[in-house]
């Protein structure tokens, strides 16, 4: 791989579609139309007694239509994240959304037929479906909550012009925000990713300035952003609970994740039971920083006064080397993302402010977006997102219908990559002070990934209830969020009321309700997996790669059962917190 790949760059989307306008784009639209028409032509063949071979032929048509639509949808979505203010990209996204909704409506007959098929014939066809079996099982899991074809078509159209449009509007508004931050007497205009670098700055004044700049921009728009959320949450409940009959708003996500409600409830309860661990850590951290008590502005404060800089090329090398030590196959897959220029790493105005990996099609190397600002956090984020890419590539031999893992396992490779990175960084430097700094940072990050995400979901659960039962106002939702923060932090943190606006800054609760417990699930799972790696050494590597290679071809609980992990028990979830507690114990000893 050439040196140029180790520079911050903008990605290329040519492997999906050659250009955002012109013949190649129109060919992609034509491909969707042709694939949908080919599937429609097979509708009359769908009878209860259809032969297995004919059914498999129809499955191939479903795959082809799905791939054509996914290519177009992925291209328009990735293009939009490059510059969320670009009018051509926005127009294309709107056009694609309508085409995809129409395609879904025209092919909806297959899903509905399969869900209503009698059990005996369904089992007969499942046996012949090969890699697509779990996809088909998933469809039948939704059978009790499926409406008529006409109603489902109306909902698809409603979603494009309703909630999806509202979420796009939220993205447009918030990604266009810039933040004026006073740093050492100089006012800087920054993007969100750039301003949040200062949340981990050694200077208390800079940390507070960063948060106040963030909330200062959101506060005047809180009313309209909160109203968007109320519409999204109301629609979620109206469609899924009222019309479809799902037990509760969070049950919708659990059903999609194929995780029982009681397992998710247990996960969230164990998180609530362990708030004292992080409150203890924050108390220790205040002493290390020479403060009587941490302010909420200080939660991610580094323990030392120097913030080490990791230029992009160095950060990439550290990440790839950490992966290579574990498994050359893992490192080679991660390196492909850079070699094929599927990584967008440069911060720039208008670009999506977050980080993500999108494996659009099984046969294509995933696209990864980060905003790399040369800090340790950015190295961790790079490792995290490249971990996602590795997961997708290891599952690339699956059908497009079973390629993507379910959300609970989607964070496995990403979090494991961060653990490998932490180990690599500690191996590079045996100074006890450095070890304390890195362990403390990991506990900081585990708070952000485990407890904070769980409490986002606890807030969502309460917010959806308040909106449906009480018609809650934005101020009432903000008060509920502040109460949520007070439960998290107890007396360990001095909580400024400016943080009551924080909930409107969280894109996930708008775009994918109740998504965030996947992060909690993912890190607690990985802590257990990493412990097994330390115990078993190289013998563990094939087991780990097997988990990733399943993609979404098997139920998440079944995959974990295969490697001896039982997520139905309190002991499993508590084990992750116990490992973090061990880090806190070591930190206390190091200090």
QUIBEL-V17929 format. One record per residue. N is the residue number from 1. RES is the residue in one small letter. PHI is phi in degrees with one decimal (* if undefined). PSI is psi in radians with two decimals (NA if undefined). Layout:
[[N | RES | PHI | PSI] [N | RES | PHI | PSI]]
This chain:
[[1 | x | * | 2.30] [2 | x | -71.0 | 2.85] [3 | x | -62.7 | -0.51] [4 | x | -58.3 | -0.50] [5 | x | -70.1 | -0.24] [6 | x | -96.6 | 0.29] [7 | x | -105.2 | 2.65] [8 | x | -62.9 | 2.27] [9 | x | -143.9 | 2.94] [10 | x | -94.9 | 2.42] [11 | x | -72.0 | 2.98] [12 | x | -115.8 | 2.49] [13 | x | -107.1 | 0.25] [14 | x | -62.4 | -0.48] [15 | x | -69.2 | -0.28] [16 | x | -92.8 | -1.08] [17 | x | -145.2 | 2.39] [18 | x | -63.9 | -0.55] [19 | x | -155.7 | 2.76] [20 | x | -81.2 | 0.00] [21 | x | -155.4 | 2.77] [22 | x | 108.5 | -2.97] [23 | x | -58.5 | -0.73] [24 | x | -62.2 | -0.70] [25 | x | -67.1 | -0.76] [26 | x | -66.1 | -0.58] [27 | x | -62.4 | -0.65] [28 | x | -65.4 | -0.70] [29 | x | -64.0 | -0.73] [30 | x | -63.9 | -0.63] [31 | x | -63.1 | -0.71] [32 | x | -61.8 | -0.83] [33 | x | -60.3 | -0.77] [34 | x | -66.0 | -0.73] [35 | x | -68.2 | -0.69] [36 | x | -66.5 | -0.76] [37 | x | -62.8 | -0.68] [38 | x | -63.7 | -0.67] [39 | x | -70.8 | -0.72] [40 | x | -57.7 | -0.61] [41 | x | -66.4 | -0.29] [42 | x | -96.3 | 0.05] [43 | x | -58.0 | -0.74] [44 | x | -66.6 | -0.34] [45 | x | -77.1 | -0.21] [46 | x | -82.1 | 1.58] [47 | x | -123.2 | 2.79] [48 | x | -56.4 | -0.51] [49 | x | -98.7 | 0.25] [50 | x | -53.1 | 2.44] [51 | x | -68.7 | 2.65] [52 | x | -59.1 | -0.76] [53 | x | -62.8 | -0.72] [54 | x | -66.7 | -0.64] [55 | x | -65.6 | -0.73] [56 | x | -62.7 | -0.65] [57 | x | -62.4 | -0.70] [58 | x | -65.9 | -0.68] [59 | x | -59.1 | -0.67] [60 | x | -63.4 | -0.63] [61 | x | -68.1 | -0.67] [62 | x | -61.1 | -0.77] [63 | x | -61.2 | -0.76] [64 | x | -64.4 | -0.75] [65 | x | -65.6 | -0.72] [66 | x | -62.8 | -0.77] [67 | x | -64.1 | -0.73] [68 | x | -63.0 | -0.79] [69 | x | -67.4 | -0.68] [70 | x | -66.1 | -0.69] [71 | x | -58.3 | -0.83] [72 | x | -67.8 | -0.79] [73 | x | -63.1 | -0.76] [74 | x | -63.1 | -0.74] [75 | x | -61.6 | -0.85] [76 | x | -66.3 | -0.65] [77 | x | -67.1 | -0.78] [78 | x | -65.8 | -0.70] [79 | x | -61.0 | -0.72] [80 | x | -63.0 | -0.66] [81 | x | -70.1 | -0.39] [82 | x | -61.7 | -0.69] [83 | x | -156.4 | 1.68] [84 | x | -71.4 | -0.10] [85 | x | -99.9 | -0.02] [86 | x | -74.1 | 2.14] [87 | x | -69.1 | -0.63] [88 | x | -65.3 | -0.73] [89 | x | -65.6 | -0.69] [90 | x | -65.5 | -0.73] [91 | x | -64.1 | -0.72] [92 | x | -63.7 | -0.73] [93 | x | -60.0 | -0.74] [94 | x | -63.4 | -0.74] [95 | x | -63.4 | -0.77] [96 | x | -64.8 | -0.76] [97 | x | -56.0 | -0.73] [98 | x | -68.6 | -0.71] [99 | x | -64.8 | -0.74] [100 | x | -66.2 | -0.71] [101 | x | -62.9 | -0.71] [102 | x | -65.5 | -0.72] [103 | x | -63.4 | -0.71] [104 | x | -63.6 | -0.69] [105 | x | -66.8 | -0.67] [106 | x | -72.9 | -0.43] [107 | x | -106.3 | 0.09] [108 | x | -60.9 | -0.44] [109 | x | -57.3 | -0.58] [110 | x | -66.5 | -0.85] [111 | x | -58.7 | -0.80] [112 | x | -66.7 | -0.71] [113 | x | -62.0 | -0.77] [114 | x | -65.8 | -0.71] [115 | x | -65.7 | -0.52] [116 | x | -94.2 | -0.10] [117 | x | -64.3 | 2.51] [118 | x | -64.3 | 2.68] [119 | x | -60.7 | -0.69] [120 | x | -63.5 | -0.84] [121 | x | -71.2 | -0.59] [122 | x | -61.5 | -0.76] [123 | x | -65.1 | -0.67] [124 | x | -60.7 | -0.77] [125 | x | -76.4 | -0.57] [126 | x | -59.2 | -0.71] [127 | x | -60.8 | -0.52] [128 | x | -92.9 | -0.07] [129 | x | -86.2 | -0.15] [130 | x | 60.7 | -2.25] [131 | x | -66.4 | -0.28] [132 | x | -85.9 | -0.05] [133 | x | -55.8 | -0.83] [134 | x | -66.4 | -0.58] [135 | x | -59.5 | -0.78] [136 | x | -68.0 | -0.68] [137 | x | -61.2 | -0.68] [138 | x | -63.8 | -0.75] [139 | x | -58.3 | -0.75] [140 | x | -70.2 | -0.42] [141 | x | -63.6 | -0.49] [142 | x | -90.9 | -0.03] [143 | x | -53.9 | -0.77] [144 | x | -64.5 | -0.25] [145 | x | -114.4 | 0.28] [146 | x | -97.8 | 2.41] [147 | x | -95.2 | -3.01] [148 | x | -70.2 | 2.86] [149 | x | -59.7 | -0.74] [150 | x | -63.3 | -0.74] [151 | x | -65.9 | -0.71] [152 | x | -64.2 | -0.63] [153 | x | -64.7 | -0.75] [154 | x | -61.0 | -0.73] [155 | x | -63.8 | -0.73] [156 | x | -59.1 | -0.77] [157 | x | -66.3 | -0.75] [158 | x | -58.2 | -0.73] [159 | x | -63.2 | -0.75] [160 | x | -62.6 | -0.80] [161 | x | -90.3 | -0.10] [162 | x | -113.6 | -1.70] [163 | x | -63.6 | -0.70] [164 | x | -63.8 | -0.65] [165 | x | -65.2 | -0.69] [166 | x | -64.5 | -0.72] [167 | x | -66.5 | -0.68] [168 | x | -61.1 | -0.74] [169 | x | -61.3 | -0.77] [170 | x | -57.0 | -0.81] [171 | x | -61.1 | -0.76] [172 | x | -62.3 | -0.78] [173 | x | -64.6 | -0.89] [174 | x | -77.8 | -0.58] [175 | x | -73.5 | -0.30] [176 | x | -84.0 | -0.18] [177 | x | -64.6 | 2.45] [178 | x | -125.2 | 2.79] [179 | x | -129.3 | 2.18] [180 | x | -91.7 | 1.98] [181 | x | -119.8 | 2.29] [182 | x | -88.8 | 2.01] [183 | x | -119.3 | 1.97] [184 | x | 53.3 | 0.77] [185 | x | 84.0 | -0.07] [186 | x | -114.3 | 2.30] [187 | x | -87.0 | 2.18] [188 | x | -115.7 | 2.43] [189 | x | -99.5 | 2.04] [190 | x | -127.4 | 2.78] [191 | x | -79.6 | 3.00] [192 | x | -62.9 | -0.75] [193 | x | -63.2 | -0.62] [194 | x | -72.4 | -0.71] [195 | x | -68.2 | -0.59] [196 | x | -77.1 | -0.16] [197 | x | -57.2 | -0.62] [198 | x | -75.7 | -0.18] [199 | x | -65.6 | -0.35] [200 | x | -112.8 | 0.36] [201 | x | -75.3 | 2.56] [202 | x | -60.9 | -0.41] [203 | x | -86.1 | 2.13] [204 | x | -57.6 | -0.66] [205 | x | -65.0 | -0.70] [206 | x | -68.0 | -0.70] [207 | x | -60.7 | -0.82] [208 | x | -65.9 | -0.69] [209 | x | -61.4 | -0.67] [210 | x | -63.7 | -0.84] [211 | x | -65.5 | -0.72] [212 | x | -66.9 | -0.58] [213 | x | -66.0 | -0.74] [214 | x | -61.0 | -0.96] [215 | x | -71.3 | -0.44] [216 | x | -64.8 | -0.51] [217 | x | -82.4 | -0.68] [218 | x | -72.4 | -0.60] [219 | x | -54.3 | -0.84] [220 | x | -65.7 | -0.36] [221 | x | -101.9 | 0.12] [222 | x | -57.7 | -0.70] [223 | x | -60.2 | -0.87] [224 | x | -71.9 | -0.63] [225 | x | -67.5 | -0.67] [226 | x | -65.7 | -0.65] [227 | x | -66.3 | -0.68] [228 | x | -57.9 | -0.77] [229 | x | -62.7 | -0.73] [230 | x | -61.6 | -0.71] [231 | x | -64.9 | -0.76] [232 | x | -63.2 | -0.82] [233 | x | -65.3 | -0.71] [234 | x | -64.4 | -0.72] [235 | x | -65.4 | -0.70] [236 | x | -57.3 | -0.83] [237 | x | -72.6 | -0.72] [238 | x | -60.6 | -0.78] [239 | x | -72.7 | -0.90] [240 | x | -84.3 | -0.65] [241 | x | -90.4 | -0.91] [242 | x | -71.5 | -0.82] [243 | x | -84.9 | -0.81] [244 | x | -86.6 | -0.44] [245 | x | 87.7 | 0.34] [246 | x | -68.1 | 2.59] [247 | x | -61.3 | -0.69] [248 | x | -159.0 | 2.89] [249 | x | -56.0 | -0.74] [250 | x | -72.2 | -0.45] [251 | x | -62.4 | -0.47] [252 | x | -61.5 | -0.83] [253 | x | -67.2 | -0.72] [254 | x | -61.6 | -0.69] [255 | x | -63.3 | -0.75] [256 | x | -66.6 | -0.59] [257 | x | -80.8 | -0.17] [258 | x | 57.8 | 0.77] [259 | x | -123.7 | 2.21] [260 | x | -59.8 | 2.58] [261 | x | -52.8 | -0.72] [262 | x | -67.2 | -0.51] [263 | x | -70.9 | -0.74] [264 | x | -66.6 | -0.73] [265 | x | -59.1 | -0.72] [266 | x | -63.8 | -0.79] [267 | x | -56.6 | -0.85] [268 | x | -65.9 | -0.64] [269 | x | -68.8 | -0.72] [270 | x | -62.4 | -0.62] [271 | x | -62.6 | -0.80] [272 | x | -61.6 | -0.63] [273 | x | -70.4 | -0.28] [274 | x | -109.5 | 0.29] [275 | x | -61.3 | -0.53] [276 | x | -61.5 | -0.52] [277 | x | -61.8 | -0.84] [278 | x | -74.1 | -0.57] [279 | x | -62.6 | -0.69] [280 | x | -61.8 | -0.78] [281 | x | -61.5 | -0.75] [282 | x | -65.1 | -0.59] [283 | x | -64.4 | -0.76] [284 | x | -63.4 | -0.73] [285 | x | -63.6 | -0.65] [286 | x | -59.6 | -0.73] [287 | x | -63.9 | -0.75] [288 | x | -61.6 | -0.59] [289 | x | -89.0 | -0.01] [290 | x | 72.5 | 0.55] [291 | x | -114.0 | 2.54] [292 | x | -65.1 | -0.57] [293 | x | -161.0 | 2.48] [294 | x | -68.3 | 2.49] [295 | x | -89.8 | 2.79] [296 | x | -59.7 | -0.48] [297 | x | -63.1 | -0.36] [298 | x | -101.0 | 0.05] [299 | x | -55.4 | -0.69] [300 | x | -102.4 | 0.34] [301 | x | -61.7 | 2.35] [302 | x | -72.3 | 2.72] [303 | x | -82.0 | -0.42] [304 | x | -105.9 | 2.93] [305 | x | -84.8 | -0.23] [306 | x | -105.8 | 2.27] [307 | x | -99.1 | 1.89] [308 | x | -66.6 | 2.42] [309 | x | -98.7 | 2.36] [310 | x | -123.1 | 1.62] [311 | x | -52.6 | 2.68] [312 | x | -54.1 | -0.83] [313 | x | -59.6 | -0.71] [314 | x | -68.0 | -0.74] [315 | x | -60.0 | -0.76] [316 | x | -61.0 | -0.78] [317 | x | -62.6 | -0.76] [318 | x | -60.9 | -0.78] [319 | x | -63.6 | -0.86] [320 | x | -64.9 | -0.68] [321 | x | -64.5 | -0.68] [322 | x | -65.2 | -0.66] [323 | x | -69.6 | -0.71] [324 | x | -63.7 | -0.63] [325 | x | -62.4 | -0.62] [326 | x | -77.7 | -0.84] [327 | x | -160.5 | 2.05] [328 | x | -55.6 | -0.60] [329 | x | -62.3 | -0.71] [330 | x | -62.4 | -0.82] [331 | x | -64.5 | -0.71] [332 | x | -63.2 | -0.70] [333 | x | -65.6 | -0.76] [334 | x | -61.7 | -0.68] [335 | x | -66.2 | -0.48] [336 | x | -60.2 | -0.57] [337 | x | -59.7 | -0.76] [338 | x | -74.3 | -0.73] [339 | x | -60.8 | -0.59] [340 | x | -95.0 | 0.13] [341 | x | 56.4 | 0.83] [342 | x | -104.0 | 0.30] [343 | x | -115.8 | 2.12] [344 | x | -102.9 | 1.89] [345 | x | -114.9 | -0.24] [346 | x | -84.5 | 2.30] [347 | x | -70.8 | 2.42] [348 | x | -159.3 | 2.71] [349 | x | -64.6 | 2.37] [350 | x | 92.0 | -0.37] [351 | x | -69.8 | 2.59] [352 | x | -50.0 | 2.31] [353 | x | -83.2 | -0.11] [354 | x | -97.2 | -2.56] [355 | x | -149.5 | 2.47] [356 | x | -161.6 | 2.91] [357 | x | -126.4 | 2.39] [358 | x | -130.1 | 1.86] [359 | x | -86.9 | 1.65] [360 | x | -69.5 | -0.93] [361 | x | -129.0 | 2.55] [362 | x | -56.1 | -0.62] [363 | x | -82.3 | -0.13] [364 | x | -107.6 | 2.45] [365 | x | -60.1 | 2.32] [366 | x | -61.8 | 2.81] [367 | x | -101.6 | 2.40] [368 | x | -124.4 | 2.30] [369 | x | -118.4 | 2.23] [370 | x | -137.8 | 2.87] [371 | x | -117.8 | 1.64] [372 | x | -88.6 | 2.02] [373 | x | -115.2 | 0.39] [374 | x | 69.5 | 0.40] [375 | x | -108.9 | 2.89] [376 | x | -57.5 | -0.65] [377 | x | -59.0 | -0.66] [378 | x | -70.1 | -0.58] [379 | x | -64.5 | -0.76] [380 | x | -62.7 | -0.76] [381 | x | -62.6 | -0.72] [382 | x | -61.1 | -0.79] [383 | x | -60.8 | -0.76] [384 | x | -58.5 | -0.91] [385 | x | -72.5 | -0.61] [386 | x | -67.4 | -0.53] [387 | x | -60.4 | -0.76] [388 | x | -56.7 | -0.78] [389 | x | -62.2 | -0.73] [390 | x | -59.9 | -0.75] [391 | x | -55.9 | -0.84] [392 | x | -63.7 | -0.70] [393 | x | -71.1 | -0.62] [394 | x | -69.2 | -0.37] [395 | x | -101.0 | 0.31] [396 | x | -72.4 | -0.22] [397 | x | -85.0 | 0.03] [398 | x | -88.1 | 2.85] [399 | x | -61.3 | 2.70] [400 | x | -60.1 | -0.38] [401 | x | -80.2 | -0.29] [402 | x | -130.1 | 0.29] [403 | x | -70.9 | -0.85] [404 | x | -81.9 | 2.31] [405 | x | -70.5 | 2.78] [406 | x | -67.7 | 2.77] [407 | x | -54.7 | -0.71] [408 | x | -59.3 | -0.54] [409 | x | -98.6 | -0.07] [410 | x | -66.2 | -0.41] [411 | x | -96.5 | 0.13] [412 | x | -65.0 | -1.00] [413 | x | -66.2 | -0.60] [414 | x | -67.1 | -0.82] [415 | x | -69.6 | -0.62] [416 | x | -64.6 | -0.66] [417 | x | -62.3 | -0.63] [418 | x | -68.5 | -0.62] [419 | x | -65.4 | -0.72] [420 | x | -62.2 | -0.68] [421 | x | -64.8 | -0.78] [422 | x | -58.4 | -0.81] [423 | x | -59.5 | -0.72] [424 | x | -64.9 | -0.73] [425 | x | -66.2 | -0.67] [426 | x | -68.1 | -0.59] [427 | x | -68.9 | -0.48] [428 | x | -74.4 | -0.33] [429 | x | -147.9 | 2.03] [430 | x | -97.7 | 0.21] [431 | x | -66.5 | 2.19] [432 | x | -56.1 | -0.62] [433 | x | -65.3 | -0.68] [434 | x | -66.4 | -0.72] [435 | x | -60.9 | -0.75] [436 | x | -61.2 | -0.77] [437 | x | -60.9 | -0.79] [438 | x | -70.6 | -0.70] [439 | x | -65.5 | -0.72] [440 | x | -62.9 | -0.70] [441 | x | -63.9 | -0.66] [442 | x | -66.3 | -0.69] [443 | x | -65.4 | -0.70] [444 | x | -52.9 | -0.89] [445 | x | -65.2 | -0.63] [446 | x | -67.3 | -0.59] [447 | x | -60.0 | -0.83] [448 | x | -63.4 | -0.59] [449 | x | -89.5 | -0.59] [450 | x | -98.6 | -1.22] [451 | x | -70.9 | -0.80] [452 | x | -61.0 | -0.75] [453 | x | -67.6 | -0.68] [454 | x | -62.1 | -0.70] [455 | x | -73.4 | -0.45] [456 | x | -60.0 | -0.77] [457 | x | -68.8 | -0.68] [458 | x | -61.6 | -0.67] [459 | x | -65.2 | -0.79] [460 | x | -57.1 | -0.77] [461 | x | -58.6 | -0.77] [462 | x | -71.1 | -0.70] [463 | x | -64.7 | -0.76] [464 | x | -60.6 | -0.72] [465 | x | -63.0 | -0.83] [466 | x | -62.5 | -0.69] [467 | x | -67.1 | -0.76] [468 | x | -74.4 | -0.71] [469 | x | -91.3 | -0.50] [470 | x | -122.8 | -0.10] [471 | x | 59.1 | 0.75] [472 | x | -52.5 | 2.46] [473 | x | -83.5 | 2.85] [474 | x | -53.9 | -0.71] [475 | x | -65.8 | -0.66] [476 | x | -67.4 | -0.66] [477 | x | -66.2 | -0.67] [478 | x | -65.8 | -0.66] [479 | x | -65.1 | -0.68] [480 | x | -65.5 | -0.65] [481 | x | -67.0 | -0.68] [482 | x | -64.7 | -0.69] [483 | x | -63.3 | -0.64] [484 | x | -60.3 | -0.77] [485 | x | -65.8 | -0.66] [486 | x | -65.6 | -0.63] [487 | x | -66.7 | -0.71] [488 | x | -59.6 | -0.84] [489 | x | -96.6 | -0.35] [490 | x | 53.9 | -2.36] [491 | x | -91.8 | 0.11] [492 | x | -80.5 | -0.26] [493 | x | -132.5 | 2.43] [494 | x | -86.4 | 1.97] [495 | x | -101.6 | 1.97] [496 | x | -77.9 | 2.40] [497 | x | -67.7 | -0.16] [498 | x | -60.8 | -0.41] [499 | x | -75.3 | -0.13] [500 | x | -65.5 | -0.30] [501 | x | -84.9 | -0.18] [502 | x | -55.8 | -0.60] [503 | x | -60.8 | -0.52] [504 | x | -78.0 | -0.09] [505 | x | -95.3 | 0.06] [506 | x | -101.8 | 1.75] [507 | x | -60.9 | -0.58] [508 | x | -59.8 | -0.64] [509 | x | -71.8 | -0.28] [510 | x | -87.2 | -0.92] [511 | x | -79.0 | -0.65] [512 | x | -140.6 | 1.40] [513 | x | -51.3 | 2.39] [514 | x | 65.5 | 0.28] [515 | x | -62.8 | -0.63] [516 | x | -66.0 | -0.36] [517 | x | -68.2 | -0.25] [518 | x | -62.7 | -0.60] [519 | x | -66.0 | -0.77] [520 | x | -60.8 | -0.89] [521 | x | -54.5 | -0.84] [522 | x | -61.6 | -0.80] [523 | x | -72.4 | -0.73] [524 | x | -62.8 | -0.65] [525 | x | -62.8 | -0.80] [526 | x | -67.0 | -0.60] [527 | x | -59.0 | -0.69] [528 | x | -68.4 | -0.74] [529 | x | -64.4 | -0.72] [530 | x | -66.9 | -0.62] [531 | x | -61.7 | -0.71] [532 | x | -66.5 | -0.64] [533 | x | -60.8 | -0.75] [534 | x | -66.6 | -0.54] [535 | x | -78.8 | -0.67] [536 | x | -100.0 | -0.33] [537 | x | 67.2 | -2.45] [538 | x | -61.3 | -0.45] [539 | x | -62.8 | -0.38] [540 | x | -77.6 | -0.50] [541 | x | -55.9 | -0.86] [542 | x | -60.6 | -0.61] [543 | x | -64.5 | -0.75] [544 | x | -63.9 | -0.82] [545 | x | -63.6 | -0.54] [546 | x | -65.3 | -0.71] [547 | x | -57.6 | -0.81] [548 | x | -67.9 | -0.68] [549 | x | -66.3 | -0.36] [550 | x | -65.6 | -0.47] [551 | x | 54.4 | -2.19] [552 | x | -111.7 | 0.55] [553 | x | -90.2 | 0.06] [554 | x | -154.6 | 2.71] [555 | x | -61.9 | 2.43] [556 | x | -57.6 | -0.71] [557 | x | -66.9 | -0.59] [558 | x | -69.4 | -0.68] [559 | x | -60.9 | -0.80] [560 | x | -70.3 | -0.65] [561 | x | -57.9 | -0.62] [562 | x | -60.7 | -0.55] [563 | x | -104.4 | 0.28] [564 | x | 79.8 | 0.51] [565 | x | -113.5 | 2.13] [566 | x | -112.0 | 1.80] [567 | x | -81.6 | 0.03] [568 | x | -81.6 | -0.12] [569 | x | -106.5 | 2.52] [570 | x | -61.0 | -0.62] [571 | x | -60.1 | -0.67] [572 | x | -60.9 | -0.90] [573 | x | -66.1 | -0.68] [574 | x | -65.2 | -0.53] [575 | x | -58.1 | -0.66] [576 | x | -64.3 | -0.76] [577 | x | -64.9 | -0.59] [578 | x | -65.9 | -0.62] [579 | x | -66.1 | -0.70] [580 | x | -65.9 | -0.68] [581 | x | -60.3 | -0.63] [582 | x | -63.1 | -0.65] [583 | x | -65.2 | -0.72] [584 | x | -64.5 | -0.69] [585 | x | -59.9 | -0.78] [586 | x | -64.4 | -0.70] [587 | x | -61.2 | -0.72] [588 | x | -62.4 | -0.70] [589 | x | -68.7 | -0.66] [590 | x | -67.2 | -0.47] [591 | x | -84.7 | NA]]
